[in-house]
Amino acid sequence: MVEVCVTDMECPPELRQCLKVVFGLSKAESQVMYYLCSHDARTSKIADDLGKDESTIRRYLKKLQDHDLVAREERSGDEPGRYYEYGVADKPSLKDRIKQRLDEWRDERVEDLEQI
């Protein structure tokens, strides 16, 4: 098992601000997304690594999925039953999506300025 250092997963403040502005993500939601850029993981693993409650992580994941920022895949393991693993499947596509939304946000603000 790979040990994860929480300080290595700290979302840079500039990126966190960008995600807040264009997607309405909180600091904690941005942290989960940033974590998933490097680690595909189950809810329980994310919660353990980030020191959060699983129900809180599930709520964050739902919002991230609603914005198409993370993906959920059904898996089956050694244990009976299935589980879900979350991650960022295509980082270049995610970056393009964030850039596109940032451009849209900028255009909207320019229009707002023109109204003054």
N, C-alpha and C positions, 0 to 999 in steps of 0.2 A: 504494500500500500504506500502511495506517495503521500508524504506529509506536506500539508499546505500551511504556509506562513501568512497569517491574516494581513500583516503589513505589506506583503508583496501584492496583495489584491486591492490595495487602496486605490480607488478611482481618482485620477487627477482632478483637482478642483475645476480646471477649465472645462474638461469634458463633462464633469458633473453639472456644471452651470448650463452648458449647451443642452444636455439631456433634460434638464429642468425646464428650460425655456421652450424647446420644441416639442417635447412629449409630456411635460408636466410630471416628470419623475422626481420623487424625493431622493434625498441623499442615500437612504438605505436601498431603495429600488435601483438606483444607479449602481450601487455597490454589487448587488446581485447580478445585474447584467454584465458588469465588468468581470466579475468572478467567472461567469459562464462563457466569456470569451476565451478563457484558458482551460476550463474544466467542464466536461460533461458530468452531470451528477444528479443523484436522486435528491428529493426534497430534504430528507434527513441529513445527508452529507452536507448540503449547503447550509442548513441550519446549524449543524455542529461546527463547521469551519468558520461561520460568520458570527457565532454566538447569539443566534436568534431562535425564537420558538418556531416550530414547524408550521403552525397555522399562519403565522406572520409571513413566513417565506412563501407559503402557498398563495396568499393574497398578493404578494409582490409578483410572483410568477404569472398569476392570472392577468395582472395589468400589463406585464411585459409581453405576454402572448397576445393580448388585445391589440397592442401596437405592432405586432409582428416583429418584435425585437429578439425573441427567443423561440425555440421550437421544443416540442415535447414529443418524445418517441416512446412507444410501448416496448418493453423488453421482458424477457423471461430469463431467469437465472437458474442456479443450482437448487434454490428453494422452490417449493411448489407455488404456483401463482405467477402473476405478472406485476410489473411495476413500471413507473414512468421515469425516464431520464430526460433532463433538460440541458440545453446547450445552444450555442450559436453555430449552426451548421455551415454557414457560408459567410465568413468575415468580410470578404470584399463586397458582397451584396449588402451586408449590414451597413458597412461604411457608406456605400452609395446611397442607401435609404436615408441615413442620418444626414448626409450632405444635401440630398434632395429636399428633405423636410426643413433643413436650415435655410436653404435658398427660398423656399416657399414662405417661411416665417419672415425672412428679410424683406421679401417683396410686399408682404402684408403690412409690415411696419412702415415701409416707404410710402405705401398708399395712405396709411394713417397720417403720416407727416404732411402729405399733400393736402389733406383735409383741413389743416390748420390755417 
